[in-house]
Amino acid sequence: MAKRIRLHGLRQSTVGHTAIGLWRHPDSQAHRYRELDYWVETARILERGGFDALFIADALGPLDVYQGSVDAALRDGIQTPTDDPLLGISAMAAATRHLGFAVTVSTTYEQPYAFARKMATLDHLTGGRIGWNIVTSALDSAARNLGRDSQLPHDERYAVAEEFMEVVYKLWEGSWEDDAVVRDAETGVFVDPAKVHPVRHHGKHYRVPDIALFEPSIQRTPVLYQAGTSSAGRAFAARHAEGVFLSTYRPDMARKLVDDIRERARQGGRDPRSLKFFAIATVIVAATDEEAHAKLRDYQQYASIEGSLARWSALMHIDLSGLDHDTPLEYVDTDGIRGMVELFTTLDPSTRWTPRAIAEFVGVGGGGPVITGSPATVADELERWLDEGDLDGFNIADPVPPVTFRDFVDLAVPELRRRGRVWNDYPGQTLRETFYGPGVTRTRPDHPASAYRLR
């Protein structure tokens, strides 16, 4: 039986996310990111294609490294303006039955007590279809605007995140017993006080002495994702993640990350196969290879070189405007997303990775490959990545929304279904059941959240 290809759709509530400048394409509806109908349409397209979830990225500060200014980011609409990623989820959930929603929220700028309630509320309202992409935030602009003089050092952010996870696990798993809500009209008791417990957390970064404010949701703990590929990020993923998002350009590079994180998970007492790995990919598909490549060339006309440099300047904490666009970029140990720096400097030793070369390379595909061709060609390449990278699926980008999502669902998905790679129906109601099968709504016994479960 063919291994299923798990699919997530990648979006941010902005006009410029992975493919910078393509909002100018006449078919693009990216400017509609403020409209609820735009998001509902997206959710319905993805569910029709058997996608596990819509992954909603986020940024908490403007991109201001390039030229020391936000001007380039504003001109190209790069993650600014951007709306809150949580607020449209309930509407999308009401318009779908099975599609999950994985939302990006930073541990650095949330309080775990309030955040745990937000996620429990979304899990209630979606019927158990919520996931959380855990990030620690790398933008200095976010730090300045959210109460800090400067960004916390990289490894310290992960130390804070570890305690954050401990607190939310206690709130989700260890405060309310399963039968605490009795709803007994005759006795007048809605909640049995004896079955609700304070979490009594007193740590280095957080003090949460009291009970959770919310009753348990279907999943209790949302499905947990992580996307960092630094050493600290890989260790964090191995401990906490159920889904791992990878940004890489070759399946052998993905395989190294997958093998490393799976081994770390095994050493930590988890089943390494319980972690599901998704590589970002942009798919340009048409009836024939020739038509697909013509479509890609059309898209490339709209890609912004300056905008791409502005985005990667922020991600790499290097002002690429200060370098000659044709001078090779040396490895720099910045305190930003170190995995991204390594990605370009080790991608191909024979390539002169200049700022211009990077901008052209990421113009349409952002942080992953651009897979282009007929439905059969696309399916062949996705299968190759799946097998060579030991992946579980893909995080499919949408550079010309919603056209590229719709093309993928209408053209590539039928071929993948013919090969037995994409399912026709979902196994259960919740996102965790989509991951692990019918009836599995709670974290697995070997997951650290389960240690806080009331017995």
C-alpha positions in Angstrom: 0.0 0.0 0.0 1.4 3.4 -1.0 2.4 5.7 1.8 0.0 8.6 2.1 1.3 12.1 1.3 0.0 14.4 4.0 -0.7 17.9 2.9 -0.8 21.3 4.6 -1.6 24.6 2.9 0.8 27.5 3.8 -0.5 31.0 4.2 0.0 34.2 6.1 -2.6 37.0 6.5 -0.6 39.4 4.3 0.0 40.0 0.6 3.7 39.0 0.6 4.8 35.8 2.4 7.0 33.3 0.6 6.8 34.7 -3.0 7.5 38.4 -2.8 6.0 40.7 -5.5 3.6 38.2 -6.9 0.6 40.1 -5.4 1.0 42.2 -8.6 0.0 39.3 -10.8 -3.4 39.9 -12.4 -4.7 36.6 -11.1 -3.6 37.1 -7.5 -6.2 37.8 -4.9 -3.6 38.3 -2.1 -5.0 41.8 -1.4 -8.2 40.1 -0.1 -6.4 38.8 2.9 -8.6 41.1 5.0 -11.8 39.5 3.8 -13.4 36.6 5.5 -14.8 35.2 2.3 -11.2 34.9 1.0 -10.2 32.6 3.9 -13.4 30.6 3.8 -12.8 29.9 0.1 -9.3 28.8 0.9 -10.4 26.4 3.6 -13.0 24.8 1.3 -10.4 24.4 -1.5 -8.0 22.7 0.8 -10.6 20.4 2.3 -11.8 19.4 -1.1 -8.1 18.4 -1.8 -7.9 16.2 1.3 -5.4 18.5 3.1 -4.7 17.8 6.7 -4.7 21.5 7.7 -4.2 25.1 6.8 -0.9 26.3 8.3 -1.1 30.1 9.1 2.2 31.8 9.5 2.7 35.0 11.4 5.2 37.8 12.2 5.2 40.1 15.2 7.4 42.9 13.8 8.1 44.7 10.6 11.1 43.6 8.4 13.6 46.5 8.9 17.1 45.0 8.5 17.4 45.8 4.8 18.8 49.4 4.5 17.9 49.8 8.2 14.4 50.6 7.2 10.9 49.2 6.8 10.5 50.9 3.4 11.4 48.0 1.2 9.0 45.7 3.2 6.2 48.2 2.9 6.7 48.7 -0.8 6.4 45.0 -1.5 3.9 44.2 1.2 6.3 41.7 2.8 4.6 40.4 6.0 3.4 44.0 6.6 0.5 44.8 6.7 -0.5 41.6 8.4 -3.5 40.6 10.4 -3.8 38.4 13.5 -3.7 34.7 12.5 -6.2 33.4 15.1 -9.3 35.5 14.5 -10.5 34.0 11.2 -10.2 30.3 12.2 -13.7 29.9 13.7 -15.3 31.2 10.4 -13.2 28.7 8.4 -14.1 25.9 10.7 -17.8 26.7 10.4 -17.5 26.3 6.6 -15.6 23.0 6.7 -16.0 19.6 8.5 -12.5 18.1 8.8 -9.8 20.6 7.8 -7.4 21.4 10.7 -5.9 24.8 11.4 -2.3 25.1 12.6 -1.6 28.6 13.8 1.7 30.3 14.6 2.1 31.8 18.0 5.3 32.8 19.8 6.2 31.7 23.3 8.3 34.8 23.8 5.5 37.3 23.7 2.5 35.4 25.2 1.6 34.6 28.7 0.9 30.9 29.0 -2.2 31.3 31.3 -4.0 33.5 28.8 -2.7 31.6 25.8 -3.8 28.2 27.0 -7.4 29.5 27.2 -7.2 31.0 23.6 -6.2 27.6 22.2 -8.7 25.7 24.3 -11.4 28.0 23.0 -10.4 27.4 19.4 -10.3 23.7 20.0 -13.9 23.9 21.4 -15.1 26.0 18.5 -13.5 23.9 15.8 -14.5 20.6 17.2 -11.0 19.6 18.0 -9.3 20.8 14.8 -6.7 23.2 16.2 -2.9 23.0 16.0 -0.2 25.3 17.3 3.1 26.0 15.4 5.4 26.9 18.3 7.9 29.6 17.6 10.2 31.7 19.8 10.4 34.8 17.4 13.6 36.0 15.9 12.8 39.6 14.8 14.4 42.4 16.8 11.6 44.7 15.7 9.2 42.4 17.5 11.2 42.7 20.7 11.3 46.5 20.5 7.6 46.8 20.1 6.6 44.1 22.6 8.3 45.3 25.8 11.9 44.4 25.4 15.0 46.5 24.7 16.4 43.7 22.5 15.7 40.2 21.5 16.5 37.4 23.9 19.6 35.4 22.9 18.7 32.4 20.7 19.2 29.6 23.3 17.6 31.6 26.1 14.4 32.0 24.0 14.2 28.2 23.9 14.8 27.9 27.6 11.8 30.3 28.1 9.8 28.2 25.7 10.5 25.0 27.7 9.0 26.5 30.8 6.1 27.9 28.8 5.4 24.4 27.5 5.4 23.1 31.1 2.9 25.6 32.2 0.5 25.1 29.3 0.7 21.3 29.6 -0.3 21.7 33.3 -3.2 23.9 32.3 -4.5 21.8 29.4 -3.9 18.4 31.0 -3.5 18.7 34.7 -6.1 21.1 36.1 -9.5 19.7 35.2 -10.4 16.0 35.5 -12.3 14.5 32.6 -15.6 14.4 34.5 -15.3 17.7 36.3 -18.2 19.2 34.4 -21.3 17.4 35.7 -24.1 19.8 34.5 -26.5 18.4 37.1 -29.6 20.6 37.0 -31.2 18.8 39.9 -28.4 19.4 42.4 -27.5 22.8 40.9 -23.9 21.8 40.3 -22.3 22.6 37.0 -18.7 21.9 37.9 -17.6 19.6 40.7 -15.0 21.7 42.6 -13.3 18.6 44.0 -12.3 17.7 40.4 -10.6 21.0 39.5 -7.1 21.5 40.6 -4.7 24.4 40.8 -1.5 24.0 38.7 0.8 25.6 41.3 3.5 26.5 38.9 6.4 28.6 40.4 9.2 28.8 37.9 12.0 31.1 36.8 9.9 32.9 34.2 6.3 32.2 35.1 4.1 32.0 38.2 0.7 30.4 37.7 -0.7 29.2 41.0 -4.4 28.7 40.2 -6.8 26.6 38.2 -7.3 26.8 34.4 -10.2 29.1 33.5 -11.6 26.8 30.9 -13.0 23.3 30.8 -11.1 20.7 28.7 -11.5 20.7 25.0 -11.7 17.6 22.8 -7.9 17.4 22.2 -6.9 19.2 25.4 -3.5 19.9 24.1 -3.6 21.1 20.4 -1.6 19.3 17.8 1.9 20.7 18.2 4.2 21.8 15.4 7.7 23.3 15.3 9.8 24.7 12.5 13.2 25.7 13.9 16.3 23.8 12.5 19.0 25.2 14.8 20.4 22.7 17.3 18.2 24.1 20.0 15.2 24.1 17.6 15.8 20.4 16.7 16.1 19.4 20.4 12.8 21.3 21.1 11.1 19.6 18.2 12.3 16.2 19.3 10.8 16.8 22.7 7.5 18.5 21.9 6.5 18.4 18.2 4.0 16.1 16.6 4.5 17.8 13.2 7.8 19.4 12.0 7.9 21.9 9.2 11.2 21.9 7.1 12.5 24.6 4.9 15.0 23.0 2.5 15.8 22.7 -1.2 16.9 19.1 -1.6 15.5 15.8 -0.3 18.9 14.7 1.0 19.1 17.9 3.1 15.7 17.2 4.5 16.7 13.6 5.2 19.6 14.8 7.4 17.3 16.9 9.5 14.6 14.2 9.7 17.1 11.6 10.8 18.6 13.9 13.4 15.3 14.9 15.0 13.9 11.3 14.9 17.0 10.1 16.7 16.8 12.8 19.3 13.1 11.9 19.8 14.1 8.2 20.2 16.7 9.0 22.8 14.1 11.1 24.6 11.8 8.1 24.9 9.4 8.9 22.0 8.4 6.8 19.0 10.4 8.6 16.3 7.7 7.7 13.7 5.1 9.6 15.8 6.8 12.8 14.5 5.4 13.8 11.1 7.7 15.9 8.8 6.5 18.3 6.2 8.8 20.1 3.6 7.7 23.4 2.2 7.1 23.2 -1.6 5.6 25.5 -4.2 3.9 23.5 -6.9 3.2 25.0 -10.4 1.0 22.5 -12.2 -0.7 22.6 -15.6 -2.0 20.1 -18.1 1.4 19.6 -19.7 5.0 20.2 -18.6 5.3 22.9 -21.2 2.3 24.8 -20.0 3.5 24.5 -16.4 6.9 26.0 -17.2 5.3 28.8 -19.2 3.1 29.5 -16.1 6.3 29.6 -13.9 8.0 32.0 -16.3 4.9 34.2 -16.1 5.0 34.2 -12.3 8.8 34.9 -12.3 8.2 38.2 -14.1 6.5 39.6 -11.0 9.0 38.4 -8.4 10.7 41.3 -6.6 14.5 41.1 -6.3 14.6 43.9 -3.7 11.7 42.5 -1.8 13.3 39.0 -1.6 16.5 40.6 -0.3 14.6 42.5 2.3 12.9 39.4 3.5 16.0 37.3 3.7 17.9 40.2 5.3 15.5 40.1 8.2 15.6 36.3 8.4 19.4 36.1 8.4 20.0 39.3 10.4 22.3 40.6 7.6 21.7 43.8 5.7 22.2 42.5 2.2 21.8 46.1 0.9 25.2 46.8 2.3 26.8 44.1 0.1 27.5 44.2 -3.6 24.7 42.1 -5.1 27.3 40.0 -7.0 29.7 39.4 -4.1 29.6 35.9 -2.5 27.9 35.8 0.9 30.1 34.3 3.6 28.7 32.3 6.5 27.7 34.7 9.3 26.8 33.3 12.8 23.9 35.7 13.5 21.6 35.4 16.4 18.6 35.0 14.1 17.4 32.0 12.1 20.7 30.1 11.9 19.3 27.3 10.0 18.5 29.7 7.1 22.0 31.0 7.0 23.4 27.5 6.8 20.8 26.6 4.2 22.3 28.9 1.6 26.0 28.6 2.5 25.9 24.8 2.4 23.2 24.2 -0.3 25.7 23.8 -3.1 29.4 24.4 -2.7 29.8 25.0 -6.4 27.3 27.9 -6.4 28.4 31.5 -5.7 25.7 32.5 -3.2 25.6 36.2 -3.9 22.7 38.4 -2.7 21.4 38.5 -6.3 21.6 34.7 -6.7 19.7 34.2 -3.4 17.0 36.7 -4.4 16.5 35.1 -7.8 16.5 31.6 -6.3 13.8 32.3 -3.7 11.7 34.7 -5.9 8.8 32.3 -6.4 9.5 29.4 -4.1 10.6 31.2 -0.9 12.1 28.6 1.4 11.6 25.5 -0.6 11.7 23.9 -4.1 9.5 25.0 -7.0 8.1 21.7 -8.4 6.8 22.4 -11.9 5.1 20.2 -14.5 2.1 18.2 -15.4 0.1 16.3 -12.8 2.2 13.1 -13.4 5.5 15.1 -13.3 4.5 16.8 -10.1 3.3 13.5 -8.5 6.6 11.8 -9.5 8.7 14.6 -7.8 6.6 14.7 -4.7 7.0 10.9 -4.4 10.8 11.2 -4.9 11.0 13.8 -2.1 8.8 11.7 0.2 11.0 8.6 -0.3 14.4 10.2 -0.4 13.7 12.6 2.4 11.8 10.2 4.6 9.1 12.8 4.8 5.4 12.4 5.7 4.2 15.2 3.5 4.4 18.8 2.3 3.6 22.3 3.3 2.2 23.6 0.0 2.7 27.4 -0.6 0.3 29.6 -2.5 2.2 32.3 -4.4 -0.8 33.4 -6.5 -3.7 32.9 -4.1 -6.0 31.1 -4.5 -5.0 30.1 -8.0 -2.0 27.9 -7.1 -4.0 26.1 -4.3 -6.9 25.6 -6.7 -4.6 24.3 -9.5 -3.0 21.9 -7.1 -6.3 20.5 -5.9 -7.9 20.4 -9.4 -4.9 19.0 -11.2 -2.3 17.4 -8.9 -4.6 15.8 -6.3 -6.6 13.6 -8.7 -3.3 12.1 -9.9 -2.1 11.6 -6.3 -5.4 10.0 -5.4 -5.1 7.7 -8.4 -1.8 6.6 -7.0 -3.3 6.1 -3.6 -1.2 8.9 -2.1 -4.0 11.3 -1.0 -7.2 10.1 0.8 -10.7 10.7 -0.3 -12.1 11.0 3.2 -10.8 11.8 6.7 -10.4 9.2 9.4 -12.1 11.1 12.3 -13.2 14.5 13.5 -10.1 16.0 15.1 -6.7 17.1 13.7 -4.9 14.6 15.9 -7.1 11.8 14.5 -5.9 13.0 11.1 -2.4 12.5 12.3 -2.7 9.2 14.2 -6.0 7.5 13.3 -9.6 7.2 14.6 -10.1 7.7 18.3 -6.7 9.3 19.0 -7.7 12.7 20.2 -5.2 13.1 23.1 -1.4 13.3 23.0 0.3 9.9 22.8 1.5 8.3 26.1 5.2 9.0 25.2 4.6 12.7 24.6 5.7 15.0 27.5 2.2 16.5 27.7 0.8 13.2 28.8 3.0 13.2 32.0 0.8 16.0 33.3 -2.5 14.1 32.7 -4.6 13.5 35.8 -4.9 9.8 36.6 
